[in-house]
């Protein structure tokens, strides 16, 4: 499955002024990186791939649209998948994207 280009456009409109922002095709989707750290991605599985503080994961996965991201059957700490249903409004998308951007900013540049 290809990533949702409309979702990528919506993400881009939110992050366009972020210093150090780059885009890269990764994991079958289109990733948005801040100083080399993945923040958020229009996932090739649909919805959003999001990087968050691992300490926040238990609380975030209580939300119905959020699940722990799995790669090759293994859950990755600090990575979430957000279903498209949880991204329907700009406010919902902005909330998730801002969380990913904020965490990526907190990491050392690559």
PEFENCOR-V220284 format. One record per backbone hydrogen bond with DSSP energy under -1.0 kcal/mol. NH is the residue of the N-H (numbers start at 1). CO is the residue of the C=O. If there is no record, write none. Layout:
nh=NH co=CO
nh=NH co=CO
This chain:
nh=8 co=4
nh=9 co=5
nh=10 co=6
nh=11 co=7
nh=12 co=8
nh=13 co=9
nh=15 co=11
nh=16 co=12
nh=18 co=15
nh=21 co=18
nh=22 co=33
nh=24 co=31
nh=26 co=29
nh=29 co=26
nh=30 co=42
nh=31 co=24
nh=32 co=40
nh=33 co=22
nh=34 co=37
nh=35 co=20
nh=37 co=34
nh=39 co=32
nh=40 co=32
nh=41 co=49
nh=42 co=30
nh=43 co=47
nh=46 co=43
nh=48 co=82
nh=49 co=41
nh=50 co=80
nh=51 co=39
nh=52 co=78
nh=56 co=53
nh=60 co=56
nh=61 co=57
nh=62 co=59
nh=63 co=60
nh=66 co=63
nh=67 co=81
nh=69 co=79
nh=71 co=74
nh=74 co=71
nh=76 co=69
nh=79 co=76
nh=80 co=50
nh=81 co=67
nh=82 co=48
nh=83 co=65
nh=86 co=83
nh=87 co=84
nh=93 co=89
nh=94 co=90
nh=95 co=91
nh=96 co=92
nh=97 co=93
nh=98 co=94
nh=99 co=95
nh=100 co=96
nh=101 co=97
nh=102 co=98
nh=103 co=99
nh=104 co=100
nh=105 co=101
nh=106 co=102
nh=107 co=104
nh=110 co=35
